[in-house]
């Protein structure tokens, strides 16, 4: 049987009626209502080493990596939701077990923080028993390799394109 394309909502389904914010809990809920393979979203590490769902390095004038999670969660997206914690996304995702969560880990600038980010991410996924429901992706080969070292069974994809498929496959990614 031929492989069928899998449709994934990018940052959730936010171009909806009524419109919502990308990477919001509502955009994830909207995507879960559709016959999709899953939804992609982005996570970043905050100053207090917690995980926040957000694509950009800054929200308005606030740098994510220089702000605490509770402060950032109090800020409002365009749909009036607070910025969501990664754990909130996992809890919502768990409500539809066949729906894949494609999690892009946005690399912190500091090399030592990458391992902290990966450990926090994998700990939450394991705690929620969602290893089979997630696909982890990153533009950082270091992050992808760290994921595989900690949990060789988890599905990881490298996004950058500077390595050929055999090189990536040889890394177990």
C-alpha angles and dihedrals in degrees: 000000000000119000111256121220114258118220117217125185109234109229087346127293100302102147088077136122108292093026118236137186124280115251090019124133088244091056089054092048090050091052091049089059091060129076092255133140089232148293133273122220137167131240131198133188116244128214091264090052096254128130124252128185106235136120105212130065090235134041106205102311096337121100108218094217091052096049134073120246096241091052092049093046088058092059115093130237120214090271090055094251119131118248104276127239117230090244090059090055092049092051091050092044092052089064089074105040097185091053110096122226109213104200120196112201108211105212119241114230094239111077095217091056092060091071091046090051093049093047092050091048095048093044092056092045091050093044090054091043092235102132092121094047099056137075114193118210134179144164087223115089088195091059092047092050092047091052091052092047092053097039115011091182097061118100111249131177127191115218108187102084098215091115125062119241093259092053091050092045091050087058090056091248 
